[in-house]
């Protein structure tokens, strides 16, 4: 079992309203959690390739992908950014 944890931030402050969505290597949604007041999240995962998609109620977005090995403990912080708006 692998412990993956981290903090989600917007402009260097904890993103208290953020949601972390966990995807497996085929892109399926495995889980969704809302971060704690400190912007923190924790997952216990099997070895493999995982992706995080993160957002908050104010429209900020972030994503990360990683490959985890058995017995590993990993910290992965995610900084959210405002998505660019395409002009019509």
N, C-alpha and C positions, 0 to 999 in steps of 0.2 A: 504494500500500500504506500502511496506517495502523498505527502502533504503539500498542497499548493495553497499559498495564501498571498495576500497583498493588500494594497490600499488603492482606492480609486480617488483621483483628485481632479479638481477644476481650478485652474489658476493657482496652483500650489495649496489649495484648501481642500479638506475632505469633501467629497461629493456625497453628502448624506442621503440624497434621494436617488442615487444610482442603482441600476439593476445590472447584474452580471449574468450573462447567458452563456452556458457551457455547451460547446458543440464537439462531437466526436470526429474522427478522421474522415468520415463520409459526409459530414455536414449536418447530421441529425442533431436536433436540440436534445440535450440530455438532462439539463437542469437550469433553473433560474433562481437567483437569490437577490434579495435587496441587501445592500451593504449596511453595516452598523453605523452608529453615530460618528465613529471615527473613520468612516469610509472603507472599513476593512471587510474582507471576505475570506472564506476558507473552504477548500474542497479536499476530499480524500479520494484519490484516483488510482486507477490501474495504469501500468506503463503504456505508453503510446503517444500518439499525436493528438493534441487538443487545441481548440480555438476558443477564445473569449470574445464576445461581442458585448460592449458595455454602453449604456446610455443613461441619461438623467431626464428629469421632467422639464428641463429648460432647453432641450434640443442638442445638448452636447453629446458627442459620440467618441468611442474608442474601440480598438480591437487589438488582439495579440494572438499569436500562434506559438506553440512550443511543443517539444518532444520530451517526454519524461521517461526516466529509467527507474527500474525497481529499487526501492530503498532510498530514493532521493527525497530531499526536502527542498522546495523551491519557493522563493519569494518573487512575485511578479506584480509590480505596481503599474497601474494604467492611468495615463493622463488623458482626460477628455478634452476635445476641441470642438468648437462650433463648426458644423459642416459648411462648406462653401455652397452658396446658392447659385445655381446656373441661371444666367440671364436668358430671357425668352426673346 
